[in-house]
Amino acid sequence: MKILYVNYLYDVKQSSVGAAVHVRELARALRKYNHKVRICFINRFVGEGPGEKTLREVLKIYLGRYLGAINALLSNVIYFFREWKRIHKERPDMLLVRYNFLNFSIAIVGKILRIPCILEINAPGTYEKKVFSKSVIKLTLAGWFLERLMIQYAEAVYVVSHQLKQFYVKRNIPSPKIQVIFNGADERKFNPSISAKKVRDEYSLGNKKVVGFIGSFHYWHGIDHIQSLILNILSNYNNTVFLMVGYGPLKNNLENFVEKQEIADKVFLPGYIEYDNIPFYLAAMDVVIAPYPDYTFFYYSPIKLFEYMAAGKCVIATAIGQIKEVIQDGINGMLFQPGNYDEMLEKTLLLLQNNSLRETMGKAARKTIEENYTWRHTAEKLNEIITKDMVERV
């Protein structure tokens, strides 16, 4: 089957590395089921990684608060013609569409051209706009209406977590219409056999224990809660350092903290690292953390979690949402209760002290990924939806 995978993410590599990984890896895995998958980014890439902001990006930040939602709605006119042109060029048998807030033009194009669609929802866009956005104009009611329209238009819908499915079921979307398919990891790219020598030599780590983090430096990743962890660990263990890889709005706060505490020789902040180099940094870490905040509605399917585990690392993570479904506390990782950062500290110290425990949990984590959470597993479940739709349409 010829599938056109439609995405609206603008500058995906700067906005969310995880989103870029999801799109690329899922398309690659689907091709192994003899599907011809073409990725269509309606908005072009601007850059490969964080750097100097263009005038467009600066204007987007300052004007977006007032005009962002209106611009997103009006963009459907432009998107309609882009989609029409691309679909006519590709002649796909099916559309796989990554849902984006206020975008509905693809539903019109698909209906006119009679092309079936599977809708992928990674996050509830209208909910995020209402709760997290600082926009003055949010168009929430329009967002809910168009979100439902897209769900109703699609032949099938899949979301990345059970929590996200329940969110829509509670809003009167029929449960059978929505399938749950977790994200995954590339078990070949992330594996325990990758050498840590290059990164350890670069930072002169020697035999030091390394507590690591990889991801975007945003409040929803719990970055603002780890300063006390850093001070407590470093005061207890001179032979321990922190290696925190990523980029985001809270990175400056952490850099200022490190400078003020005069611990730049103990806390390394390399910034944005190309995705293909991430496995080498992960290999250099002994304990990895995923300190998500205490969210009552945690609907994510963290790719970072699966990649940590695929690399055979022992993860210390918040016992929340999908994380509780994947990690069994004390077996293939460590969990701490949301908001209980004393417990996170306690478990981090335990793992730093116990090499055999880290190794045992790391092996169990790797096994969990191999058996359940690779991109192959994700594509297999999505292929079942595609195949079912093909059968029903015959």
Steps between C-alpha positions, in 0.01 A plus 500: 500500500618852421472717811553875523599592856387862546651723770457867583791540740697817434876464537451162664861449609502817707144468625524139612770247426263230625242598238759474224610158626141375514425600143821364351512173695135413455521558125812282481339220698180509292700454180600155623136398455536576129329836529641784292506782754579856399533769768340833415589796722252772411728750677862490395801455728683819589802363683671188624536611860480798736697801393447863414135587454384626161279808474205271430565306820531817708175638358336163559590513870377855559197505270399142566348593834245716322474357151621139528160330520346722234796435272466124557135513403557711189792278397247238395449695177870470412517141622203399284686586181829349621324178596302486177816543295699241698222241500452537126874451455531198730165330427493324841262220592476628857583807708667471840450841660670628814239717673585865546300768683243680278609322179207347312575562132616143444151375591352704216766389252466136606120506472506657154760255370349206693824394664467317835680648798647374825538777755795491741461700821809546716354771721161667555572825317203700623557392860868599478408836352250564779723388788857580398485774238562863589310612191250779551275353229466122532192413290426212738141443387606496136781263596265249664264512204776445243665230710175304505454563130841348424427197721163445334650540152772239554441133420692414817676689778793398712646670805829436682368424850202355684470828688454686173236254383301545820519875453314470169261228617389732782421755229259260332733362232404131455760280666527251207602782268819569696791258520802534729850454359799587717813665367818296489876496455746390236660207682791495256594865538454488877663191646729409792798413278564859387834630622507783750871571448468798265271699729674396821834609355355829375382595851784326688251287688740215578331260741253755634135412536279699264140603564348594166207670334421531130211708370359847461554739789134579563300514821292199391818290514558594863826684439413767755488236776847349473718773648460361851574150366825626351612669822408201717673246276817707460522564874482126568716366217811672371534234233169586332421747223191605303479493121186677379449507126242722335374843420202707608373805691615373842857431394610855586359458852703185549814661359462791742449254786815308409701821474371634832576172681843478330442141390576530129758221541224270632200591284546486124247665268602426141180650357341380178655179364416351162269205547740249343755584769260465793567122549866575577406750771247260643763226507712719729223522762462262793161617631245692294214711628155595370367729777163597354288738711183399683248521216144383564471439124822346371415390146851467358677198358860606574738383227784596732387236749507223238843608371643511854380145557608372159853614585489276807494787747325500833241778493374698796167649397180646636228239566251663270292423193649259248829485689330287767386258231850455358722505811457252783653664804808315617498258205574685175538848647426720798187709558436782743165649588410825319644799679700287745851612409640367827404153377668573167817597687484187716468269200769682305742456790407132529583438134825695515610278788396167351665402170340156480151641557550750217623228269211265583236768448669620183483152348134468598429841345663394173296179495179697557569711192601208280181313585248785495608849407704523180386699197437161342233438764350843435489442124357151546199638689452783253522254211213304658285814485602562138432139401163499674400815319605351166290187563194701607520716189516205259 
